[in-house]
Amino acid sequence: MISIKTDEELELMAEAGARLAHVMAELKKFSRIGVKTKEIDSEAKRLIEEAGCKPAFLGYTPGGAGKPYPASICTSVNEGVVHGLPSSYELKDGDILKLDLGLIYHGLYSDMAVTLGIGGITKADEKLISVTREALEKGISTAKSGNTLGDIGHAIETHVKANGFSVVQLLTGHGIGRELHEDPYVFNYGKPGEGKKLWPGMVLALEPMVSAGGSRVKQLKDDSFITADKSHAAHFEHTIAITEKGPKILTEI
């Protein structure tokens, strides 16, 4: 069942999103050559708690996972798509790093993700990152009251395919609010006019996940997902609210 948020809930989610965006801005500066991904996780937890919030991912069991997630952030590198577990891996020149992060503020959740180039990355990876960011922007611009989830997915997929990349098929965006993952699923592909209609008060986490190769993914023993063909992947996410005046990005400063 899709929940419609009250004005008070939307105000709290906007504050949660602003705090999350601040944390992410600091983590983007922190993530550089030689830093271990587990150090990013420690910094994320510190910053979230410093912001008066709780980590949303720590101890959470996502759908399809075999156990609770043991960290505060997901750090997926190169062919990693999502749910990459922080470790002793040291970031290297040329890596592309996906940071996926959520927090809880006054019982309400916020969720966002970015992809970073570490040091000097290839032109191909620069394009992959740029196109994925643009695909998110296309999806957000389509998330208007009266449109449908299919309109969002179509806008994302059309931009990705036009640039020679593939939308990861198995993984989706989602509703968000009192829970990290709520109805509905938000697919990154679809047909115009199909799917659930969008209404003011809906809050969605839009998150295109894009592969430089094929669309298939593989789930590893640690519950992370990588591209099946080991091609590089990119991921961007914002939490947005559907309003009468259009989509409102909640996860920005």
C-alpha positions in Angstrom: 0.0 0.0 0.0 1.4 3.4 -1.0 1.4 5.9 1.9 0.6 9.6 1.4 2.7 11.8 3.7 1.2 14.6 5.7 2.6 18.2 5.5 4.3 17.6 8.8 5.9 14.4 7.6 7.1 16.1 4.5 8.7 18.9 6.5 10.6 16.4 8.6 11.6 14.4 5.6 13.0 17.6 4.0 15.0 18.2 7.1 16.2 14.6 7.1 17.2 15.0 3.4 19.1 18.2 4.0 21.1 16.5 6.9 21.8 13.5 4.6 23.0 15.8 1.8 25.4 17.5 4.2 26.8 14.1 5.3 27.2 13.0 1.7 29.0 16.2 0.8 31.5 15.6 3.5 32.0 11.9 2.5 32.6 13.0 -1.1 35.5 15.1 0.1 36.7 12.3 2.4 36.8 9.6 -0.3 40.1 9.7 -2.1 43.1 7.6 -3.2 44.4 5.5 -0.3 41.3 5.7 1.9 39.9 2.3 2.9 36.2 1.9 2.3 35.7 0.8 6.0 37.1 4.2 6.9 34.4 5.8 4.8 31.9 3.8 6.8 33.2 4.9 10.1 33.2 8.5 9.0 29.6 8.1 7.7 28.4 6.8 11.1 30.2 9.6 12.9 28.7 12.3 10.7 25.2 10.8 10.8 25.2 10.7 14.6 26.8 14.2 14.8 23.8 15.4 12.7 21.4 14.0 15.4 20.3 11.1 13.3 20.6 7.3 13.1 22.1 5.2 10.3 19.3 3.7 8.2 21.3 0.8 6.8 23.0 -0.5 9.9 21.3 -3.7 11.0 18.7 -3.5 8.1 17.9 -6.6 6.1 17.1 -5.6 2.5 14.9 -7.8 0.3 16.8 -10.8 -1.0 19.6 -10.5 1.6 20.4 -13.4 3.9 21.4 -11.3 6.9 21.2 -7.8 8.4 23.5 -5.2 6.8 26.5 -4.7 9.2 27.6 -1.2 8.1 26.2 2.4 7.9 27.0 2.9 4.2 27.3 0.9 1.0 30.6 1.3 -0.9 30.5 -0.3 -4.3 33.6 -0.1 -6.5 33.9 -0.4 -10.3 31.7 -3.4 -11.4 30.0 -3.2 -8.0 26.4 -1.8 -8.5 24.9 -1.7 -5.0 25.2 -3.0 -1.4 29.0 -3.1 -1.5 30.2 -3.9 2.0 32.9 -1.6 3.4 36.2 -3.4 3.9 40.0 -3.0 4.0 40.0 -2.2 0.2 42.0 1.0 -0.5 40.7 3.3 -3.1 42.9 3.4 -6.2 43.5 6.0 -8.9 41.0 5.3 -11.6 38.3 3.6 -9.4 34.7 4.7 -9.6 33.0 4.5 -6.2 29.3 4.4 -5.5 28.3 5.8 -2.1 24.8 4.8 -1.0 23.6 6.2 2.3 20.5 6.6 4.4 19.5 8.0 7.8 16.6 8.2 10.2 15.4 11.5 11.6 12.4 11.6 14.0 11.3 8.2 12.7 11.4 9.2 9.0 13.9 7.9 6.5 16.0 9.6 3.8 18.1 7.8 1.1 20.6 9.0 -1.5 23.5 7.8 -3.6 26.3 9.3 -5.8 29.1 7.9 -8.0 32.6 9.4 -7.7 35.6 9.2 -9.8 38.7 8.6 -7.7 41.8 10.3 -9.1 42.0 10.2 -12.9 39.3 8.1 -14.5 38.7 7.2 -18.1 36.6 9.2 -20.5 34.3 6.2 -20.8 33.7 6.2 -17.0 33.2 10.0 -17.1 30.5 9.5 -19.6 28.9 6.6 -17.7 28.8 8.7 -14.5 27.4 11.8 -16.4 24.7 9.8 -18.2 23.5 8.1 -15.0 23.3 11.5 -13.2 21.4 12.9 -16.2 19.1 9.9 -16.2 18.1 10.6 -12.6 17.4 14.2 -13.5 15.2 13.0 -16.4 13.3 10.7 -14.0 12.8 13.5 -11.5 11.5 15.9 -14.1 8.9 13.4 -15.1 7.8 12.7 -11.5 4.7 15.0 -11.6 1.3 14.5 -10.2 -0.9 12.8 -12.8 2.0 11.1 -14.5 2.8 7.4 -13.8 5.7 5.3 -12.6 6.0 4.0 -16.2 6.6 7.6 -17.3 9.5 7.8 -14.9 11.0 4.5 -15.9 10.6 5.3 -19.6 12.4 8.7 -19.2 15.3 7.0 -17.4 15.7 4.1 -19.8 15.4 6.2 -22.9 18.2 8.5 -21.9 20.4 5.6 -20.8 19.9 3.6 -24.0 20.4 6.6 -26.3 23.9 6.9 -24.8 24.8 3.3 -25.4 24.5 2.0 -21.8 22.1 -0.5 -20.1 19.7 -0.1 -17.2 20.3 -2.7 -14.6 17.1 -4.7 -14.7 16.8 -6.5 -11.3 17.3 -3.6 -9.0 14.8 -0.7 -8.4 14.0 2.5 -6.6 11.2 2.5 -4.0 8.8 4.4 -1.8 10.2 5.7 1.4 8.9 7.3 4.7 8.3 5.5 7.9 10.2 2.6 6.5 13.4 2.6 4.3 11.6 0.6 1.6 7.9 1.2 1.1 5.5 0.6 -1.8 5.8 1.2 -4.7 8.8 -0.3 -6.6 10.1 2.3 -9.0 11.6 0.6 -12.0 14.2 2.3 -14.2 12.4 1.2 -17.3 8.7 1.2 -18.4 6.1 2.4 -20.8 4.5 5.9 -20.8 1.2 6.0 -19.1 1.5 2.6 -17.4 1.9 1.7 -13.7 0.7 3.5 -10.6 -0.4 7.1 -10.9 1.6 9.8 -9.0 -0.2 11.8 -6.4 0.8 14.8 -4.1 2.2 13.4 -0.9 4.0 10.4 -2.4 7.7 10.2 -1.5 10.0 8.1 -3.8 13.6 7.2 -3.9 14.5 7.3 -7.5 17.8 5.6 -8.3 19.0 4.7 -11.8 21.7 2.0 -11.8 23.4 1.9 -15.1 25.9 -0.6 -16.6 28.5 0.2 -19.3 27.8 -3.4 -20.6 24.8 -5.7 -20.2 21.9 -5.3 -17.9 22.4 -8.6 -15.9 23.7 -8.5 -12.3 25.1 -11.2 -10.0 24.6 -11.3 -6.2 27.7 -12.3 -4.3 27.9 -14.2 -1.0 28.2 -10.9 0.9 24.8 -9.9 -0.6 26.3 -7.2 -2.8 25.5 -7.0 -6.5 28.0 -6.7 -9.4 27.5 -6.6 -13.1 27.5 -10.1 -14.5 29.9 -9.1 -17.3 32.2 -7.2 -14.9 31.5 -3.9 -16.7 31.7 -0.7 -14.7 28.4 0.6 -13.2 27.2 3.9 -11.9 24.4 4.8 -9.4 22.7 8.0 -8.4 19.7 8.5 -6.1 17.6 11.2 -4.6 14.6 11.1 -2.3 11.9 13.2 -3.9 8.3 14.3 -2.9 5.5 14.6 -5.4 3.8 18.0 -4.9 1.1 19.9 -6.6 3.8 22.3 -7.9 6.0 19.4 -9.2 8.7 17.2 -7.9 10.7 18.4 -4.9 14.2 17.0 -4.2 14.5 16.4 -0.5 18.1 15.2 -0.4 19.8 18.4 -1.2 21.3 21.3 0.9 
